[in-house]
Amino acid sequence: MACFCPRPISLNRFGPSPQIPQPPRIIANPQQRLKRTRKFITLACQTNPNLDDTSTKERLVVEPSNSKGTSSPQDAAAPSSSSSPPGLPELPNKDTNRKIAIVSILAAWGLFLSSRLDFGVSLKDLTALALPYEEALSNGKPTVVEFYADWCEVCRELAPDVYKVEQQYKDQVNFVMLNVDNTKWEQELDEFGVEGIPHFAFLDKDGNEEGNVVGRLPRKYLLENVDALARGENSVPHARVMGQYSSAEARKVHQVVDPRSHG
């Protein structure tokens, strides 16, 4: 049979249950954390660890003396750094302005020279390059005859254009210059009906006139007519065109000194 104990069993007689040991917690030393924080702040504020308080004070004393004409070697190496506020573009100095002015003057002078008579081409130069009238009528090439005068302003103005066209077609077309002041060409003046100058007469290879252009006109009129002669066309595109011209009646008639002269 079962036997019961008269005294109840008390639970406090059992020992405490075993506990799982916990790893020790590492608690940072507040003094060390404070000390480390202070050191970090010190390093962050110190821009140059090699400088001490004395050198910093000396630099602050020297810098304001720049306004009186004395400067340190570092400041002398970069004088333009303090001339303008930071963040703004630097204004050109006197040297830059002087260089810009010189370049502008040279460019303007070059443009002026290029607008002159093709760097010095004049009526006298065209006359020196021209063929004698008699030779031009006998070599089997078409011919451009220009009646001109040394005093004719329009003739001088068109000299560069005539020169350029002549250089382009000189192997295919004859170019003749006849001075209206020369009495030698009285017959030619009447034959071609010259009343104003410059007068350009366009002749085929047989010496027959295909048309004429008188006065100041765009260069394309002369160019297109000469091109038609060079290609052997039966006519020129601008047969009777007249612009601003000088009157041939104002010519200064003189006797030719050299009978062989075609000027």
C-alpha positions in Angstrom: 0.0 0.0 0.0 1.0 3.6 -0.6 2.5 5.5 2.2 1.8 9.2 2.6 4.2 11.5 4.3 2.6 13.5 7.1 4.6 16.7 6.4 4.0 18.5 3.2 7.0 19.0 1.0 8.0 22.6 0.8 9.2 24.0 -2.5 11.7 26.3 -0.9 13.8 23.3 0.0 14.9 22.9 -3.6 17.9 24.9 -4.6 17.6 27.7 -7.1 17.5 26.6 -10.7 20.7 26.9 -12.6 21.0 30.1 -14.7 22.7 30.5 -18.1 25.8 32.6 -17.7 25.6 35.9 -19.6 28.6 37.3 -21.4 30.1 40.3 -19.6 29.1 43.7 -20.9 31.8 46.0 -21.9 30.8 49.4 -20.7 32.8 52.2 -22.2 34.5 54.4 -19.8 32.8 57.8 -19.9 36.0 59.5 -19.2 37.7 57.8 -22.1 34.8 58.5 -24.5 34.9 62.2 -23.4 38.6 62.3 -23.9 38.3 60.7 -27.4 35.6 63.2 -28.4 37.7 66.1 -27.3 40.7 64.8 -29.3 38.6 64.5 -32.4 37.2 68.0 -32.1 40.8 69.3 -31.7 42.0 67.5 -34.9 39.0 68.7 -36.9 39.6 72.4 -36.1 43.4 72.3 -36.6 44.0 73.0 -40.3 47.8 72.8 -40.1 49.2 70.7 -37.2 52.7 72.1 -37.8 51.6 75.6 -36.9 51.4 76.7 -33.3 49.6 79.6 -31.8 52.6 81.8 -32.1 52.9 81.4 -35.9 49.2 81.9 -36.3 49.4 85.2 -34.5 52.4 86.3 -36.6 50.6 85.6 -39.8 47.6 87.6 -38.7 49.8 90.5 -38.0 51.7 90.4 -41.3 48.6 90.1 -43.5 47.1 93.6 -42.8 50.5 95.2 -43.7 49.8 94.4 -47.4 47.8 97.6 -47.7 50.9 99.6 -46.9 52.9 98.1 -49.8 54.6 95.1 -48.0 53.6 91.6 -48.9 54.7 88.1 -48.3 56.2 85.9 -51.1 53.0 83.9 -51.3 50.9 87.0 -51.8 53.3 88.4 -54.4 53.1 85.3 -56.4 49.3 85.7 -56.8 48.5 89.5 -57.0 45.3 89.0 -58.8 43.6 86.8 -56.2 42.7 89.8 -54.0 41.7 92.1 -56.9 38.2 90.8 -57.3 35.7 89.3 -54.9 35.6 85.4 -54.8 33.0 83.9 -57.1 33.1 86.8 -59.6 35.0 86.7 -63.0 38.2 88.7 -63.1 38.1 91.9 -65.1 40.6 92.3 -67.9 43.6 94.3 -66.9 45.5 97.0 -68.9 47.7 94.5 -70.6 44.8 92.5 -71.9 43.0 95.6 -73.1 46.2 96.8 -74.9 46.5 93.5 -76.7 42.9 93.5 -77.8 43.3 97.0 -79.1 46.4 96.1 -81.1 44.6 93.0 -82.6 41.6 95.2 -83.6 43.8 97.8 -85.3 45.7 95.1 -87.3 42.4 93.5 -88.4 41.0 96.8 -89.5 44.2 97.7 -91.3 44.1 94.3 -93.1 40.5 94.8 -94.1 41.3 98.2 -95.4 44.2 96.9 -97.5 42.1 94.1 -99.0 39.5 96.6 -100.0 42.0 98.7 -101.9 42.7 98.1 -105.6 43.6 94.5 -105.1 46.7 95.4 -103.1 47.9 98.1 -105.6 46.4 97.1 -109.0 45.8 100.3 -111.0 44.9 101.4 -114.5 48.6 101.7 -115.3 49.1 98.0 -114.3 46.2 96.9 -116.5 47.7 98.9 -119.4 51.1 97.2 -118.9 49.4 93.8 -119.1 47.2 94.6 -122.0 47.9 93.4 -125.6 48.3 95.9 -128.4 45.1 96.5 -130.3 46.4 95.4 -133.7 47.9 92.2 -132.2 44.6 91.3 -130.5 42.7 91.5 -133.7 45.1 89.2 -135.5 45.7 86.3 -133.1 42.4 84.5 -133.6 41.1 85.0 -130.1 38.1 86.9 -128.8 38.9 90.3 -127.4 37.7 92.7 -124.7 38.5 96.3 -125.4 38.3 98.8 -122.5 38.1 102.5 -123.2 39.4 104.4 -120.2 41.1 107.5 -118.9 43.5 108.1 -116.0 41.2 110.7 -114.5 38.1 108.4 -114.6 37.1 107.5 -111.0 34.8 104.7 -112.1 37.7 103.2 -114.2 40.0 103.2 -111.2 37.3 101.7 -109.0 36.7 98.8 -111.4 40.4 98.1 -112.0 40.5 95.2 -109.4 37.5 93.5 -111.0 38.9 93.8 -114.4 42.3 92.4 -113.2 40.6 89.4 -111.6 38.6 88.5 -114.7 41.7 89.1 -116.9 43.8 86.7 -114.8 41.1 84.0 -115.0 40.7 84.2 -118.8 44.0 85.6 -120.1 44.9 82.4 -122.0 41.6 82.4 -123.9 40.6 86.0 -124.3 42.6 89.1 -125.3 42.4 92.2 -123.1 43.1 95.6 -124.7 43.2 99.0 -123.0 42.6 102.2 -125.1 43.1 105.6 -123.5 40.4 108.0 -124.8 42.8 110.9 -124.2 45.0 109.5 -126.9 44.2 111.0 -130.3 45.4 107.8 -131.9 42.0 106.2 -131.1 39.7 108.8 -132.5 38.5 106.3 -135.2 37.8 103.5 -132.7 35.9 106.0 -130.4 33.6 106.7 -133.3 33.4 103.1 -134.5 32.3 101.8 -131.1 30.2 104.8 -130.2 32.1 105.6 -127.0 30.2 108.3 -125.0 31.0 107.2 -121.5 33.8 105.4 -119.8 34.7 102.8 -118.8 33.4 101.3 -122.0 33.9 97.6 -122.5 33.4 96.3 -126.0 33.2 92.5 -126.5 34.6 91.2 -129.9 34.5 87.7 -131.2 37.6 86.0 -132.7 36.9 87.8 -136.1 36.8 91.2 -134.5 33.0 91.7 -134.7 31.4 93.4 -131.7 28.9 91.2 -129.8 27.9 93.8 -127.3 29.2 96.4 -124.8 28.9 97.3 -121.1 29.3 100.9 -119.9 29.9 102.4 -116.5 29.8 101.0 -112.9 28.1 97.6 -112.9 28.5 94.4 -110.8 31.5 92.2 -111.8 29.2 89.4 -112.9 28.3 91.4 -116.0 31.9 91.5 -117.1 32.6 87.9 -116.0 29.6 86.4 -117.8 30.3 88.2 -121.0 34.0 87.2 -121.0 33.0 83.6 -120.2 30.7 83.6 -123.2 33.5 84.8 -125.4 35.9 82.2 -124.1 33.3 79.4 -124.8 32.8 80.7 -128.4 29.2 81.7 -128.0 27.6 83.7 -130.8 26.4 86.4 -128.4 27.0 87.6 -124.9 24.3 87.6 -122.1 24.7 91.4 -121.4 24.9 93.0 -124.9 23.7 96.6 -124.0 24.0 97.5 -120.3 24.8 100.9 -118.9 25.6 102.0 -115.4 27.1 105.1 -113.8 29.9 106.4 -116.0 32.2 109.3 -116.7 31.5 111.4 -119.8 34.0 110.8 -122.6 33.5 114.5 -123.7 35.6 115.5 -120.6 38.7 113.8 -122.1 41.9 115.6 -122.3 43.1 115.1 -125.8 46.8 114.9 -126.4 49.0 113.7 -129.2 50.6 110.3 -128.7 54.3 110.4 -128.1 55.1 106.8 -129.1 53.2 105.8 -132.3 53.5 102.1 -131.2 51.9 102.8 -127.8 48.4 101.3 -127.3 47.7 103.3 -124.2 
